Amino acid sequence: MIKPIVVLLIAAAAAFPAGDPAGFHVWKASQIDVIGKKLATKLDAHKVGSESLVAVGNRSFSVAHREGSGQVEWHAKVADILMIESGEATLVYGGEIVGGKTTEPGQIRGESIKGGTEILLGQGDVIHIPAKVPHQMKLAPGKTVTYFVAKVVE
């Protein structure tokens, strides 16, 4: 009698996966919101806080919260994918970097963008910024933005 039960338990265990596939992740909107609120209490000199979530292969994932405009960024081999969780910001992209300096290999930061395109971003918007495209988030006074970031090495 015990032997058939053991066989049934082993068969049932084999029928169900032992866990999620390697590299599989789900981040619920409520989790991103909680992280964003925590980051709002840990802002740096540029009025931004960020928290790395995980790196998998050529991809890394994080959450960022801003209460001020950011510097211009340019990545030689990294594309950014952003999803706005809450708040709003103006994304400036393209154009020419003003006051650009290499801050690490393959990365330039600058003061502003000359001749870029501006687009207002709000909750739920998703943006893909290919490598080698200057970009900057600008916030109006009193505005904040929290967003999910996926970085992909191209």
KENU-440402 format. One record per residue: y, z negated, x of N, C-alpha, C, O in turn; residue in one letter. Coordinates in steps of 0.001 Angstrom, whole numbers, plus 500000, padded with zeros to 6 digits. Example, Ala and Ser with C-alpha at 12.3 -4.5 7.8 and 13.67 -1.06 7.14 Angstrom:
494310492200513190495500492200512300496700492200513200496681491535514236A
497750492920512850498940492860513670500030492130512900501138491961513409S
This chain:
498797500000500823500000500000500000501263500000500865502230500689500537M
501269499253501941502454499196502793502641500506503527503775500937503734I
501562501146503925501646502398504675502395503490503896503265504136504479K
502103503727502615502857504745501865504348504416501754505183505320501763P
504683503138501651506097502749501555506815503056502869507941503554502859I
506175502764503990506759503055505295506961504558505452508003504999505937V
505973505340505047506079506796505128507232507286504258507989508165504668V
507367506723503064508471507108502170509828506755502782510761507554502706L
509947505584503379511212505187504005511562506100505172512723506477505332L
510580506459505987510827507365507111511246508737506594512174509339507134I
510586509233505573510932510539504995512338510505504402513095511464504553A
512694509410503730514033509294503141515097509256504232516152509876504095A
514825508533505313515789508467506414515991509829507045517109510164507437A
514943510616507152515051511949507742515799512911506828516379513886507305A
515794512655505531516446513548504573517965513399504587518678514316504183A
518464512254505049519903512003505081520401512055506514519750511519507410F
521539512687506749522065512749508112522354511346508656522689510431507904P
522221511201509952522435509903510597523913509600510782524250508518511265A
524784510489510427526226510295510591526921511645510556526288512680510346G
528208511621510760528970512866510754528662513685511999528275513136513030D
528834515004511902528635515853513083529634515484514185530724514988513901P
529259515726515425530144515448516556531482516147516347531526517328516003A
532558515420516553533897515995516431534457516027515025535601516441514837G
533690515601514026534154515609512638535040514398512393534677513274512739F
536226514636511784537152513542511476537863513837510161538159514988509839H
538124512793509427538942512877508218540043511842508357539782510674508645V
541274512281508150542394511357508125543010511452506738543581512483506382W
542901510401505965543450510372504618544972510219504700545501509621505637K
545651510767503711547114510672503669547555509212503708548567508887504329A
546810508341503057547171506922503046547094506322504450547899505457504794S
546130506772505268546023506287506652547216506761507484547779505994508265Q
547595508023507313548729508569508061550005507831507671550854507559508520I
550139507509506391551306506765505906551376505384506561552444504963507004D
550256504685506624550219503350507242550581503446508723551361502634509220V
550022504432509435550341504610510853551828504902511027552470504352511922I
552380505772510166553809506105510239554689504885510056555690504730510756G
554330504023509127555125502803508894555043501871510099556029501227510458K
553881501800510713553729500973511916554566501554513057555214500815513798K
554546502884513189555311503540514264556812503342514099557549503319515085L
557267503200512854558697502996512596559205501717513254560410501558513448A
558302500811513598558703499558514258558579499653515780558867498689516490T
558150500819516279557909500987517722558558502261518250557900503056518921K
559818502461517962560501503682518368560975503606519814561345502538520302L
560958504760520499561434504821521880562928505171521897563584505169520855D
563448505466523073564876505771523227565294507012522443566467507155522098A
564349507914522157564646509128521384564414508921519885564447509875519107H
564181507664519488563935507296518091562685507953517533562668508415516392K
561624507990518361560339508531517930559232507575518371559303506954519431V
558219507481517531557012506740517869555830507641517592555839508397516619G
554816507572518431553628508395518185552381507617518569552416506712519403S
551284507996517938549999507358518207548923508426518283548733509203517347E
548224508457519403547103509387519560545937508906518706545645507712518648S
545277509849518047544130509510517210542815509812517930541944508949518037L
542682511056518426541451511448519111541680512782519813542544513566519418V
540900513025520849540870514328521519539434514843521432538482514115521711A
539297516104521043537989516730520896538072518128521502538768518995520973V
537371518347522599537411519663523235538829520030523631539499519279524339G
539288521192523170540632521670523508541688521248522484542780521814522448N
541362520253521653542274519812520593542549518315520716541673517536521094R
543771517933520392544093516512520295544890516301519010545588517199518540S
544773515104518458545375514796517167546159513496517267545725512544517916F
547313513466516622548157512274516647549023512224515397549059513165514604S
549714511111515243550704510934514177552015510576514861552033509809515824V
553112511135514357554436510839514901555380510442513764555243510899512630A
556329509588514099557376509178513161558704509293513896558851508795515012H
559661509948513266560989510143513869562073509562512968562008509619511740R
563071509002513645564279508561512957565504509150513627566631508742513347E
565285510104514506566363510799515196565868512150515673564663512390515755G
566795513020515982566437514358516467565700514253517798565938513340518589S
564807515201518027564043515209519262564598516186520272565526516944519992G
564010516151521452564355517118522479563665518445522155562740518499521345Q
564126519496522797563443520784522713562149520644523509562124520005524561V
561081521245523000559808521274523708559371522726523894559638523582523051E
558706522980524996558109524295525290556826524012526047556838523314527060W
555710524557525553554409524338526174553843525688526619553798526631525829H
553415525784527866552879527043528395551553527430527743551307528612527501A
550697526450527456549348526766526968548919525964525753547740525964525399K
549855525281525109549495524424523983550243524859522727551467524994522723V
549471525075521659550056525346520342550134524027519575549262523171519719A
551167523864518768551323522682517918551099523084516469551584524118516011D
550357522248515758550204522403514309550662521075513719550122520019514049I
551661521135512844552254519935512269552089519959510755552202521014510130L
551823518797510166551830518672508717552743517499508376552514516373508819M
553773517771507592554742516742507230554121515832506175553744516280505092I
554021514546506511553436513566505593554514513012504661554289512857503461E
555689512715505227556787512206504402558112512485505097558165512692506310S
559172512485504312560505512701504853560836514170505004560167515036504439G
561882514439505778562285515829506009562985515965507354563584515022507870E
562888517158507894563525517470509176563805518961509203563203519729508452A
564710519362510060564960520778510292564255521154511585564472520527512622T
563415522173511523562757522684512718563564523868513227563852524806512484L
563923523810514506564574524936515169563535525505516122562928524765516896V
563327526820516068562317527430516934562793528789517430563664529427516839Y
562181529211518549562584530480519155563846530286519970564201529161520322G
564514531367520264565765531288521004565584530889522451564530531095523051G
566637530314522992566697529980524419566950528482524594567795527909523907E
566218527852525512566368526418525768567641526166526573567878526814527593I
568456525221526107569666524813526826569333523527527591568813522566527023V
569643523533528890569406522338529705567940522031529923567559520865530032G
567110523065529988565679522860530139565270522384531521565799522843532533G
564310521447531551563763520930532805562264520769532653561781520349531601K
561527521103533704560082520892533693559825519392533769560267518726534705T
559104518864532774558826517432532733557404517123533193557100515991533570T
556548518117533159555186518037533677554675519468533763555268520365533162E
553592519704534492553118521093534608552884521716533225552203521144532374P
553466522899533029553288523607531760554128523102530614553911523510529473G
555086522219530880555928521692529805557379521629530248557700521143531333Q
558250522137529374559697522073529591560306521332528407559886521512527264I
561292520505528694562073519836527646563535520162527880563964520370529015R
564298520203526794565706520539526903566547519833525862566044519065525042G
567851520111525914568819519458525040568906520100523658568976519413522638E
568901521441523647569069522157522382568532523577522533568077523978523604S
568597524321521440568154525717521426569331526591521038570009526331520044I
569568527623521823570621528594521524569953529817520890569014530384521449K
570458530218519704569958531426519054568621531275518363567944532275518124G
568213530045518032566937529821517348567055529998515844568145530190515304G
565922529929515189565838529993513733565636528587513196564867527814513767T
566308528245512115566187526917511512565492527000510167565728527914509376E
564610526004509922563936525913508629563812524440508250563433523608509074I
564136524126506987564027522754506497562571522489506125561954523272505403L
562031521385506620560649521005506354560610519753505501561439518856505662L
559642519692504591559461518520503750557997518214503542557126518907504068G
557729517179502776556377516685502547555411517809502164555679518607501266Q
554281517844502874553237518824502593553358520122503371552405520900503413G
554510520376503991554684521610504769553812521561506018553659520511506643D
553247522706506369552407522839507561553003523929508433553377524995507944V
553089523652509735553741524560510678552802524818511841552172523890512349I
552702526072512269551956526429513484552966526989514474553649527973514190H
553056526355515639553984526797516683553138527239517874552563526400518568I
553057528547518118552251529024519244552813528539520583553975528145520681P
551967528577521600552419528268522962553579529187523319553686530293522790A
554431528737524201555571529482524748556689529731523741557522530613523949K
556716528954522642557806529055521671558604527751521722558066526693521394V
559878527806522127560696526589522125560821526057520697560938526829519745P
560796524732520561560943524140519230561551522747519339561395522044520338H
562247522383518272562944521101518234563052520633516795563348521426515901Q
562815519342516566563033518750515249564394518075515246564718517293516139M
565183518390514230566497517775514069566505517023512742566041517529511721K
567034515818512779567122514998511579568576514741511227569402514464512097L
568876514835509946570209514471509462570339512948509547569334512240509479A
571555512443509695571743510986509769571090510282508574571234510709507428P
570372509198508866569722508411507821568386508945507351567715508296506548G
567980510117507832566704510708507416565599510291508378565860509972509538K
564369510298507888563194510032508712562133511073508388562205511746507360T
561145511202509272560028512101509027558787511539509721558850511067510857V
557668511601509015556378511239509582555485512457509461555441513101508413T
554762512779510549553956513999510523552692513869511363552642513123512341Y
551687514609510956550406514702511644550508515858512642551041516916512308F
550006515665513852550103516678514906548713517033515412547916516155515745V
548433518327515466547241518841516155547741519706517296548522520632517080A
547298519413518503547645520220519671546381520948520102545316520350520259K
546529522274520290545387523096520656545715523839521945546697524578522017V
544883523636522961545063524357524215544541525776523998543370525978523676V
545431526755524179545052528154523936544423528760525164544041529930525149E
